[in-house]
Amino acid sequence: MSKREMELGGKYLGDMRDSNDLIGDATALNRRIAEDGYLLLRGLHNVDKVRAVRRMFTDNLTANDQLDPAYPPEECRVREGARGAFLGGSKPLTRNPTFLDLVESPEIMGFFADFLQGDVLTFDFKWMRLVGPGDFSGAHYDVVYMGRGTQNLYTCWTPITDVEYTRGPLCVLVGAHHEEKLVPTYGQMDVDRDHVTGAFSNDPIEMVDLFGGQWKTAEYKMGDVVIFGMHTMHGALDNTSNRFRLSCDCRYQRADEPVDERWIGENPPAHYAWMQGETVTMEDARKKWQV
Ligand SMILES: O=C(O)CCC(=O)C(=O)O
């Protein structure tokens, strides 16, 4: 992760557990997410819907000449020189009925209505990622990007391809004691207001040495999801393969709680000031917070 090596099954990295046996029991699911920081639910999505989104995505990649034509498109083999991209908010991809049929399906909306015990909404802005060879996500809290509404907001991370250990799977820091120090400091930050870079660390080993716990990851199949809250420390392992990892992450909350306006509407404002003008490095911000 972030070019640091961790051994699966060693001190720093282990496997996630799934919580499928708890589906339908909101109390048990809430207890589990409070304990682990995440819920891995295998097969929550209808796989045919995931396959349809993968097809939409690979058609787009083929049209843009980004896939190695010697292999079937669904293998997502990267053409020499092609690169990953952040496609969050892309209208052709994320406002597409095929995509919305997946991430706003009765299964997903129903799951969250049950989990949160009320009517729910999902942000109109959806995050879509094309993760290429060498790409990774540094350790962060989501609250620094979307914390202006309720804190009772959840990310649902969905792989659009199968994701093997080598294809940059999502990982979560479990059993660590970061919250007591980081929720009042890093966790109060807002990237558009404070002009600070967003990832707390690009060193997963440092995180465990500082806060304890262990990174947990998994090999994901199409249909699986990982759900987590705003103060779950997470990132993604480096993609060391020659295939793209396709995934999306969408947000869900109770409809009667405040909403972060940056992510709502036909044309959400999104990040309007982050990484513009003078930006404070995370290194400097951490010195100030003494964390
Ligand atoms: O998919 C990734 O690499 C990162 C995802 C993420 O940070 C999120 O879902 O909040």
The ligand as an SDF file (V2000), in Angstrom:
LIG
                    3D

 10  9  0  0  0  0  0  0  0  0999 V2000
  -11.5810    3.0340   -4.1670 O   0  0  0  0  0  0  0  0  0  0  0  0
  -10.6490    3.6170   -3.6410 C   0  0  0  0  0  0  0  0  0  0  0  0
   -9.4720    3.4960   -4.0170 O   0  0  0  0  0  0  0  0  0  0  0  0
  -10.8960    4.5440   -2.5000 C   0  0  0  0  0  0  0  0  0  0  0  0
  -12.3230    4.5600   -2.0860 C   0  0  0  0  0  0  0  0  0  0  0  0
  -12.6040    5.5310   -1.0060 C   0  0  0  0  0  0  0  0  0  0  0  0
  -11.7580    6.2080   -0.4870 O   0  0  0  0  0  0  0  0  0  0  0  0
  -13.9870    5.6560   -0.5370 C   0  0  0  0  0  0  0  0  0  0  0  0
  -14.8440    4.8920   -0.9880 O   0  0  0  0  0  0  0  0  0  0  0  0
  -14.2400    6.5390    0.3050 O   0  0  0  0  0  0  0  0  0  0  0  0
  1  2  2  0
  2  3  1  0
  2  4  1  0
  4  5  1  0
  5  6  1  0
  6  7  2  0
  6  8  1  0
  8  9  2  0
  8 10  1  0
M  END
$$$$
